[in-house]
């Protein structure tokens, strides 16, 4: 259950949410608006090959997705969520400003404005480019790490996250708002880049980030700002260290063991799962020699609290299910290729208007938003009315459906690319990767539709699952675990790409991922990812069965029993 609203207080509450949401919305519009066309910018302004430019983007995405996890730790442990978001806004502004300068300053690029003449980029040019990406990643880490948690700080006051229904609605509408900003990025910003060029197109994110920072700091007097507390990563290390030091302790020898607890703790003893970690919170010997007068451990690397042990257990227990999201995210990292493939298809809606290639990802986001709205406003109420009790798909069920839909989306993409490539060759574009075929780009809509539905099921379900399984003290970790998976997915996608490029280009053969997309075999490349997606789905079924009953399923069973009574 979400905490109850803070009533009768001058700070926090609904009035603060527009500023927090606007801050993250502007950041998402700025960052997501840069991603779709970035591969074309790197190839046209720096003379990079498709594989090289894609690798560059993969590592940028990896850093951007990993940064929020580091930011969450720093926010919870040292800085506080308010200042983490504030600093993130400033860094994002500086990063977009540097990238804008690469488009404005001629010497910052290795190609001329038309991209017809290129030399190898020098150290200064690559450093400035990488620095802009790095600073933007740091900024995204600051904002994305704490926005959800900071928003809940304004609304909630009780430590209870068990009600699956409220959690489901909260995350559904959070992703609805986030997706709306992505739609704006993939349409408004991408269109400006295509219509007015890089100088204007990269200037828009600078303005947006300036508005983002201003909107957030304006409401500073209204926010509830909690102080930073001990960070989970340090506590996790302490639990592991303390358990290792007491590895020879036989827990079964004593039934009257003493455990260290936090002040006002409701826990009496640790759970039996992963019991070897219980040694970390077990007091061995004279308790007075190990505790301070206020009941805290003198050396937390020798003795930890029950709560710290249970937090680590919660994290370790979800790791197998969490790992299934890595391959799921790999399917979402194919934007550079899809943009180039879409660019060679007929994108006209009318004779005078064509959709920018970078904007086609909007259809995935629209699918996500529509399904969230339909599921929350139509499917659940209708099913509840039919069955006479609240109908609800558990978070893990939705995750499994999402993985299956992700597999279907890649099947569609592989088939469409096969047809596109054959069409391009028949129309005489074998040696012209920029030639536009008569095949309509609207054939890509099934792929984008299934891809958006997959994310609506999996990502929203995964976020709800993590928050229902983790204690409140791990809220920032729970809301950013998905980012770690996306970061690893970007690294894995890069390794997969370079491995396929190396092995398929031997003996002078054309690589499957060649810059000449009509001689390449991206259909084969997509079938590889499709096979990995199917294997990942079966792996998830095994992990899901091994996990047992989760908290949201226990709440559902309790609610059903209450209704029956």
Residue pairs with C-beta under 8 A, 6 or more apart in sequence:
1 158
1 160
1 161
1 162
1 163
1 166
1 167
2 152
2 155
2 156
2 161
2 163
2 166
2 167
2 170
3 152
3 155
3 156
3 157
3 158
3 159
3 160
4 156
4 157
4 158
5 13
5 14
5 155
5 156
5 157
6 12
6 13
6 154
6 155
6 156
6 157
6 224
7 13
11 221
11 222
11 223
11 224
12 153
12 154
12 155
12 222
12 223
12 224
13 154
13 155
14 155
15 222
16 151
16 154
16 219
16 222
16 223
16 224
17 151
17 154
17 155
19 215
19 216
19 218
19 219
19 222
20 85
20 147
20 150
20 151
20 154
20 216
20 219
21 151
21 177
22 211
22 212
22 215
22 216
23 85
23 89
23 143
23 147
23 212
23 213
23 215
23 216
24 143
24 144
24 147
24 178
24 181
24 212
25 177
25 178
25 180
25 181
25 212
26 181
26 208
26 209
26 211
26 212
26 215
27 88
27 89
27 92
27 139
27 140
27 143
27 144
27 208
27 209
27 212
28 178
28 181
28 182
28 185
29 181
29 182
29 184
29 185
29 188
29 189
29 205
29 208
30 92
30 96
30 185
30 189
30 204
30 205
30 206
30 208
30 209
30 212
31 64
31 92
31 136
31 140
31 185
31 205
32 181
32 182
32 185
32 186
32 189
33 184
33 185
33 186
33 188
33 189
33 190
33 193
33 204
33 205
34 96
34 99
34 189
34 202
34 205
35 57
35 61
35 335
36 186
36 190
36 335
36 339
36 357
36 358
36 359
36 361
37 190
37 193
37 194
37 201
37 339
37 357
37 358
38 53
38 57
38 336
39 50
39 53
39 54
39 57
39 335
39 336
39 339
39 340
40 339
40 340
40 343
41 103
41 198
42 48
42 52
42 53
42 56
42 57
43 49
43 50
43 53
43 115
43 515
44 111
44 115
45 102
45 103
45 109
45 110
45 111
45 115
45 198
46 53
46 109
46 110
46 111
46 118
46 121
46 125
46 126
46 129
47 110
47 111
47 118
47 119
47 120
47 121
48 56
49 515
50 336
50 337
50 340
50 513
50 514
50 515
50 517
51 497
51 498
51 501
51 511
51 513
51 515
53 336
54 336
54 337
54 494
54 497
54 513
55 494
55 497
55 498
57 335
57 336
58 333
58 490
58 491
58 493
58 494
58 497
59 490
59 491
59 494
60 133
60 137
61 333
61 486
61 487
61 490
62 487
62 488
62 490
62 491
62 494
63 133
63 134
63 137
63 487
64 136
64 137
64 140
64 141
64 487
65 483
65 484
65 486
65 487
65 489
65 490
66 141
66 483
66 484
66 487
67 137
67 138
67 140
67 141
67 142
67 144
67 145
67 483
68 140
68 141
68 144
68 145
68 480
68 483
69 141
69 145
69 477
69 480
69 481
69 483
69 484
69 487
70 141
70 145
71 84
71 88
71 141
71 142
71 144
71 145
71 146
71 480
72 145
72 146
72 149
72 476
72 477
72 479
72 480
73 231
73 232
73 233
73 476
73 477
74 84
74 145
74 231
75 81
75 83
75 84
75 145
75 146
75 149
75 228
75 476
76 228
76 229
76 231
76 232
76 476
77 228
77 229
77 230
77 231
77 234
78 228
78 231
79 87
79 228
80 225
80 226
80 227
80 228
81 146
81 149
81 150
81 153
81 225
81 226
81 476
82 150
82 220
82 223
82 225
84 142
84 145
84 146
85 142
85 143
85 146
85 147
85 150
85 216
86 142
86 213
86 216
86 217
87 142
88 138
88 139
88 140
88 141
88 142
88 143
88 144
88 145
88 146
89 139
89 142
89 143
89 209
89 212
89 213
89 216
89 217
90 139
90 213
91 135
91 136
91 138
91 139
91 142
92 135
92 136
92 139
92 140
92 142
92 143
92 209
92 212
93 139
93 206
93 209
93 210
93 212
93 213
94 135
94 139
95 132
95 133
95 134
95 135
95 136
95 137
95 138
95 139
96 132
96 136
96 202
96 205
96 206
96 208
96 209
97 206
98 128
98 131
98 132
98 135
99 129
99 132
99 133
99 136
99 202
99 205
100 199
100 202
100 203
100 205
100 206
101 108
101 128
101 132
102 108
102 109
102 125
102 128
102 129
102 132
102 202
103 109
103 198
103 199
103 201
103 202
104 199
106 113
107 125
108 124
108 125
108 128
108 129
109 121
109 125
110 118
110 119
110 120
110 121
110 122
110 125
111 117
111 118
111 119
112 118
121 129
139 209
143 212
144 480
144 483
145 476
145 480
146 476
148 174
148 479
149 475
149 476
149 479
150 223
152 475
153 224
153 225
153 226
154 223
154 224
159 471
159 472
161 167
161 467
161 468
161 470
161 472
161 475
162 468
162 551
162 552
162 554
162 555
163 555
164 392
164 394
164 395
164 464
164 468
164 551
164 552
164 555
164 556
165 390
165 392
167 464
167 467
167 468
167 552
168 376
168 392
168 395
168 460
168 464
169 376
171 460
171 463
171 464
171 467
172 372
172 375
172 376
172 460
173 372
173 376
175 368
175 372
175 456
175 459
175 460
175 463
176 369
176 372
176 373
179 365
179 368
179 369
179 372
180 369
182 362
182 365
183 362
183 365
183 366
183 369
186 358
186 359
186 361
186 362
186 365
187 359
187 362
188 204
189 201
189 204
189 205
190 356
190 358
190 359
191 356
191 359
192 200
192 201
192 204
193 200
193 201
193 202
193 356
193 358
194 201
194 356
194 358
229 473
232 311
232 315
232 473
232 474
232 477
235 300
235 304
235 308
235 311
235 312
236 308
236 311
236 312
236 315
238 280
238 300
238 301
238 304
238 308
239 277
239 280
239 281
239 304
239 308
239 309
239 312
240 277
240 280
240 312
241 301
242 279
242 280
242 281
242 300
242 301
242 302
242 303
242 304
243 276
243 277
243 279
243 280
245 301
245 302
246 279
246 280
246 282
246 284
247 276
247 279
249 279
249 282
249 284
251 257
251 275
251 278
251 279
251 282
257 269
257 282
257 283
258 282
258 283
258 287
259 268
259 269
259 270
259 278
259 281
259 282
259 283
259 306
260 281
260 283
260 291
260 297
260 303
260 304
260 305
260 306
261 267
261 268
261 305
261 306
261 307
262 305
262 306
262 307
263 294
263 295
265 305
265 306
265 307
267 306
267 307
267 310
269 306
270 277
270 278
270 281
270 306
270 309
270 310
270 313
271 310
271 313
273 313
273 317
274 313
274 316
274 317
277 309
277 312
277 313
278 309
280 303
280 304
280 308
280 309
281 303
281 304
281 305
281 306
281 308
281 309
283 290
283 303
289 298
290 297
290 298
290 299
290 302
290 303
291 297
291 298
292 298
297 303
297 304
297 305
307 471
307 473
310 471
311 470
311 471
311 473
311 474
314 469
314 470
314 471
314 474
315 470
315 474
315 477
317 469
317 547
318 465
318 466
318 469
318 470
318 481
318 547
320 543
320 546
320 547
321 396
321 399
321 465
321 540
321 543
321 544
321 547
322 462
322 466
322 481
322 484
322 485
323 485
323 543
324 399
324 403
324 536
324 539
324 540
324 543
325 458
325 462
325 482
325 485
325 486
325 489
326 485
326 488
326 489
326 492
327 489
327 532
327 533
327 535
327 536
328 402
328 403
328 406
328 454
328 458
328 485
328 489
328 533
328 536
329 485
329 486
329 488
329 489
329 490
330 489
330 492
330 493
330 496
330 529
330 532
331 406
331 409
331 410
331 451
331 454
331 529
331 533
332 451
332 455
332 486
332 489
333 486
333 489
333 490
333 493
334 413
334 493
334 526
334 529
335 361
337 513
337 517
337 522
337 525
338 360
338 361
338 413
338 444
339 357
339 358
339 360
340 357
340 433
340 517
341 417
341 420
341 517
341 522
342 357
342 360
342 441
342 444
343 357
343 434
343 436
344 420
344 424
344 429
344 433
344 434
344 435
344 436
344 437
344 517
344 518
345 420
345 436
345 437
345 439
345 440
345 441
345 443
345 444
346 354
346 436
346 437
346 438
346 439
346 440
346 441
347 354
347 355
347 356
347 357
347 360
347 441
348 354
349 355
355 441
357 441
360 441
360 444
360 448
361 448
363 444
363 445
363 448
363 449
363 452
364 448
364 449
364 451
364 452
364 455
365 452
366 452
367 448
367 449
367 450
367 451
367 452
367 453
367 456
368 452
368 453
368 455
368 456
369 452
370 452
371 452
371 453
371 456
371 457
372 456
372 460
375 456
380 390
380 391
380 392
383 391
384 390
384 391
389 560
389 563
390 559
392 556
393 401
394 550
394 552
394 553
394 556
395 461
395 462
395 464
395 465
395 468
395 550
395 552
396 461
396 465
396 544
396 547
396 550
396 553
397 461
398 457
398 458
398 460
398 461
399 457
399 458
399 461
399 462
399 465
399 540
399 544
400 537
400 540
400 541
400 544
401 457
401 458
402 453
402 454
402 455
402 456
402 457
402 458
402 459
402 461
403 454
403 458
403 533
403 536
403 537
403 540
404 537
405 450
405 451
405 453
405 454
405 457
406 450
406 451
406 454
406 458
406 533
407 530
407 533
407 534
407 537
408 450
408 454
409 446
409 447
409 448
409 450
409 451
409 454
410 447
410 526
410 529
410 530
410 533
411 530
412 446
412 447
412 450
413 444
413 447
413 526
414 523
414 526
414 527
414 530
415 523
416 443
416 444
416 446
416 447
417 522
417 523
417 526
418 523
419 439
419 443
420 437
420 439
420 443
421 517
421 518
421 521
421 522
421 523
423 437
423 438
423 439
424 430
424 435
424 437
424 518
425 518
427 435
427 437
427 438
428 435
429 435
429 437
429 518
430 518
430 519
431 516
431 518
431 519
432 518
433 515
433 516
433 517
433 518
433 519
435 518
459 482
462 481
462 482
463 478
463 479
463 482
464 552
465 550
465 552
466 478
466 479
466 481
466 482
467 475
467 478
467 479
468 550
468 551
468 552
468 555
469 478
469 550
469 551
470 477
470 478
496 528
496 529
497 513
500 511
500 512
500 513
500 525
500 528
501 511
501 512
501 513
504 510
504 511
504 512
504 513
504 521
505 511
505 514
510 516
510 519
510 520
510 521
511 520
512 520
512 521
512 522
512 524
512 525
513 520
513 522
513 525
514 520
